[in-house]
């Protein structure tokens, strides 16, 4: 999500005013999807808040609500049942942001790592209808609406826009023996940088990439995390300036010139006219090489994207095009057959006005966190023929599908159980599963 209060140095004054005007315009022009009363949601939240045992062990019980006739209780849906809803107030936090998941390799227990304005919450969702809130790792410094977490092995790596936050490292094995709620401490903290917007990890190489910090003009900062509690600062890349988000892979695609190389796909924007995907060879950390860049029409703010499992197509979301140009939800697909010469392959337009946020690809499905339109599941198996089909959804924000920064920030679709964890900015954590 773009910062709207503490604005980065990369935005010009003109762009700042334009963005603020667009946000204000759309925040106050919401239209109703259906005639639902917010009192209904407040009552549901009140009842759920009471579903707490005690301060020593916080268990959240919930009876599954099937998606029936297009709704799971009050929430619009298609093909997804609601397994649990843990409201924001349960965490004693003011807002939710990013989330991620971890599965213990031995016990196969599944955990959600839920980003919050004041820290990171840990929840055992092995039984998704009896969720155990194990505790919280507090922000390293101040609260912030922006927090990001990724996993390497059995360790979590956390950054935040909070001033002087640095990189927190947390051993997730601490969760396995915990049966009472507790406030956790990080196992290590790296202070080479202050605040950062994001972190990405290539689990096959053991390198983490801190994004949007004050180092390297906001470009990627490299860390060797092969020994998780001893991260080693290993350089960075500044030639393309600020990178908002990135995915780094050990490339297995069709371009033999880069096969088995470590390739970074970065979402690069200056908040103005420069909105592009950058492709960077980061195999040699002391000598990263820019392979190519590609821009696109009607760019607002290049936000985030994900490559398919064959490393052929990259799916990109722009966070401000819906506001700036009035288009529906839009995903730009790039053909990466030749990394030096990527091409725009197909532009998908969704069914609503909602802003697209984080998206991920698993097999032949794309899972889009679509803010006010909730989670949208898209079938991409026929992308070669320029076809993307929406097959299912779950909407945590029934009030509207308008272009505003409310609703689902992130979704984690990679649990083997099929449970998907949705992080709603004001409503908390939703656990859903396909019928």
N, C-alpha and C positions, 0 to 999 in steps of 0.2 A: 504494500500500500504506500502511496506517495505521502510524504510528510507535508502537512498543510500549515503547521504552526511554526516549527523550527525549520526554516527553508534552507536548502543547501546552497552553497556558493555558486553552483552551476546555473541557477535560474536567474534570468534577467528580470528587472523590475517589471517590464511589460508582461512577461510570461507569468510572473507571480500574480499580477492583477487579473490577467485573463483567467487563470485557473481558479482563483478565488471567486470571481464573478460567475463562472460556470457552476462551481460547487454550490454557491448560495442559491442560484436560480433553480437548480434541480432539487435541492434539499427541501424547498418550500413549495414544490409543485408535484407532490406525490398523488397518484391516483390509486384507487382501491381495486384490488383483484376481485375481492368479494366483500360483501357487507359484514365483515367480522368486527366485533367489538374488542378493543384492547383490554377491556375488563375481563374478557374470557382468558386472555393470556396471563393477566396479573393473578387471576384466581388459580390457574394451573401452576404458576410459579410459586404462589403462596403455599399450596398443598405440597409441592415437591420440596420446598425449603424445610418443611416440617419433618420430612422423611430422612432425618439424621439420627443416628443412635446416640453417640456421646463424643466427647472431645478426644477420648483415647483411641477409638476406632471409628472411622467415618465410612459407613456403608450406605450406598444409595441403591435401594431396591426399586424396581420399576416393572410394571406388567406390560409386555409387548403390545403395541397397537398396530394392527394390520392396516395396510393401505387398502381401503375399501371404497369403491365409488369415487376414486380420485382424491381421497383425503385419509390421513392418519390423524384422527381426532380433528384438530383445527388446521393441520398442515397439508397443503396441496402435495400430491405425490403421484408417482407412476412407477409401479414395480418395486418400490422400496418400502419395507416395513420399519417402523420406529421401535428399536430395541430398548433405548434408554435416552433420557434427556436430563443432564445435570446442569441446572441453571447457574448462571454466573455468580449469584449470591452465595452459592454453596462454597465457592472458592474464596469468598471474602475479598473479591477483587472488583475493579471498576470496568475493565474491558478485557476481552480475549483477542488474541492475534494468531500467530502461527501455531501449528502443532505438527507432531511427527509420531512415529510408532517404533516400538522395540519389542522383539520376541526373544525370550531367553532360549538359547539353543538347546539346553538340556531339558528343562521342564516344559518348554513350549508355551509357557505363560505369556500372555500378550499385555502390553502396557501402552497407554497413551501418555505422551509428554505434551502437556497443554500449556502453550504460551499465554501469559497474562501480563497485564500492565505492571504488576509488582513482582513477577518472577515466573517460575516454571513449575507447574503442578504435575504430580506423578499419580497415575491411576491404573490399577490392575483391572483390566476388562476381560479377563479370561472367561468369566461368566458375565456377559454383557448386560444381563438383567439384575446383576448383583455386583455393582462396581464398587471397588474399594479405593478410597482416596487415601493414598499412603503418605502424602506430605507435599511440601513445597520447597524449592530452592529459590531463595529470595534474590532479587536483582542485586548485582554486585555493587551498585551505587543507588541511583535514584529510580523511581518508577518511570516507565516509558510505554507508550502505546505500540512501540515497535520492538519486537523481540523475535529472534529466529533460532532454530535448533536443528541440528542434524546429528546422525549417529555414525560412529565407526566402531565396529565390533561391539563391545559391551560398554562403550563410553559415549556420553552426550557432550556436544560442543555447542555453546550458547553465546550469541552476541546480541547486542541491543543498541538502540540509538541513545540510551541513557548516557550522560556525560561520564567519560573516563571508565566505562564499563569493562572494556577488555574482553578477553576470551575465557569464559568459564569452562572448565572440564569437570565432568561428573561421572563417577564410576557407577553404572547402573546396577551392578551386583549389590549395591547398598539396599536396593529395593527388595531383594529376594528374602531376606531374613526379617524384614520389617512387617510387623503385624499391628502396629499402633501408629496413629498419625504423628508426624514429627516435622520439624523444620530442619531441612538438610543444609549442609555446607558443601561448597565445591571442593574437589580434591586438588585442583590446581587452577591458577589463573595467570594468563599471559597478558602483560601490560604494554606490549610493543606499540599498540595503538589505543585510542580512546574509545569512541563509539564507532559502530559500524551498522550498516543496514541489513546485511545478510551474510550467510555462510553456506558454502557448497562443499561437498566432500566426494572425491572419487574413491570409493571403497576398494577398488582393485589396485590402486597405486599407494594408498595410505597417505594421501595429501589432502589437506583442507585449503579452501580458498575463501578468505575474508573479503567481503565486497562492500564498497561504499563507505570506506573509512577515510580518514584524513591523509593516509599514506598513498603514494603513487597516484595522486590526483583522483582518488576514489576507485582506481582500478584494482584488480585482484592482488591480494597479498598471499603469498604461498607459505604454508606450514607443513612440515613433515610431522605427521602424527602417528607414525608406525609404532612408536612407544607413546600411547595416548596421554599419559601424565607427564610427558616431557616433550611437548610440542616445540619444534625447532623452526624459528623464523628463517625462511629460505629465499627471500627476494619477492619480486612482484613485477607488475607491468603497468606502465602509465601512458603509453602512446595514444590510447583511445579514451583516456580520462575516465569519467565515472561509469561504472557498470552496476546496474541496479540488482541484477540477479544473473545466475549462470548455472549451467549444467556442464560437468566435466566427465568425459568418458574415456576409456581405453578403446579407441576406434576400431570397429570390426565391419565397417561398411564397404562399399564397392570401390572407393578410390584407393587403389593399391599404393599410391604415393604416401599415404598416411596410415596404412594398416598397422595396428598395434601401437600407434602413437597416442600420447595423451592429449586430447583435444578439448578446448574450452569453447562452449557456445554461450556468448554473453549478450544480455539485453542492455543495449547502450543508448542512452538518451542524455541530451543536455537541457531538457525541459523546453526546448524550442523546436527548431527545424530539423535538428539531427536526431533521427530515430532509426535505429538500425540493429541488425544482428551482426555480431562480430564473431569470426572463427579464428581461434588462436591456438597455435601449437605450443603447449607448455611442457613438452617432454623434458627439455633441458631448462631447468629452473633459472639458471644463470643467463640464459639466452633465449627467452620466449620469442616466437616469430609469428607475426600477424599473417594469416593465410589469406583472408578476404573479409570484406564487409558487404552488406546488402541492405539497402533501405527500401521503403515501401510508401505508397501513396496514403494520404490522410492519416499521417502519424500524429498522435497526441503525446504519448509517453510510452516508449518501449519498456514493457514491464517484466515479463517472465515467459519462459517456454520450456519445452521438453522434446527430446528426440525419441523416435519410435525404436522398438527393440532390434530392428534390422539396421539401424543407423542410416536410414535412407531419407526420411522426412522429418523435418523439425516444425513443431507447432508453436506459434508465437502469439502472445496476447498483448494488446496495447491498452493501458488503463485509462486513457483520457479521450480516445477517439469517439466513444459514445457521447461524451459530454461536449466535445468540441465540434463534432460534425453531425450529431443527431442520428447516427446509424444504429442498427441493432447490434447486439453482441457479435463481435467479429473475431475470428481466429485466422491468422495468416499462415499458410503451409508453405515451407520452402523445400525444394528438391535438392538434396545434398549429394547427388551422384558424383559430382565433381566439386570438391571442397574449395577449389580456387575460383570456381564459377557457379556459385549457388544461384538458383532461379526461384522466383515465386511460382508455385505450382497451382495453388487453389486458395481462394478466400471464402471461408465459411461464414455465413450470416445466420445467427440464431433467431429465436422466435420472440425475444423480448428486448426491451430497452436497457436491460441491466448491464452493468459494467463487468467485464471479465477480470478475474484476478488470477490466482495460481491454478495451473493445470498440470496433470501428470498422465503418463501413458502406461498402461499395463496390458500386455498382449495386444488385442485389436480394439481396445476400448480407451477412450480419452475421458478423464474425469476432471470436469471444470468447476472450480469454485467461482460462482457467478454472482457474488454479492446478494442483492435483493431477490434474485431468482434461485438461490440455493445451489445445490449440487446438480449438475447436468451430466448425464452419461451419454457419450457420443460413440457410435460405431464407426471405426475408421478402417475397417478391413478392405474397403474398396477405394481407398484414397488414390491409388494409381489411376483410377478412372474419374478422379475429382468428385468423389461422393463422400459426404459425411452425414450420418443420420442420427438425430437424437432419439434414443430408445427409452430412457428412463430418467427420473428426476426425484429429488426430495427438496421441498422448499421450506426453509426455516423462517422465512419472512413473508407471511401471508398478506401483509398490508398492501404491498405494491411490488411491481417489477421495474421500478423506475431506475434511472441512472444516478444512484447515490451510493455513498460509502457506508452501507448497512448490510447486515446479513452475513453470509458465509465468506470468511477470509481465506480459509484453507481447508483442504480435505486430505486425509491419508487413506489411500485405497489399497495398500500393499499387505495387509494382514492375510495370512493363509486361511483364516477362518471365514473370510469374506466380509467381515465387519468393516464398515467405513466410518472413520471418526471425522465429524464435521465441527469446525470451530466457528461459531457465530459470535460476532463482535460483542453483542449485548445480551444474547440469550445463553451463551455458554457452550457446552459440549453435547452434541447429538451423536448417538450410535445408531446406524442404520444398516440394513442388509437386504440384498436382492431377494425377492420371493423365490 
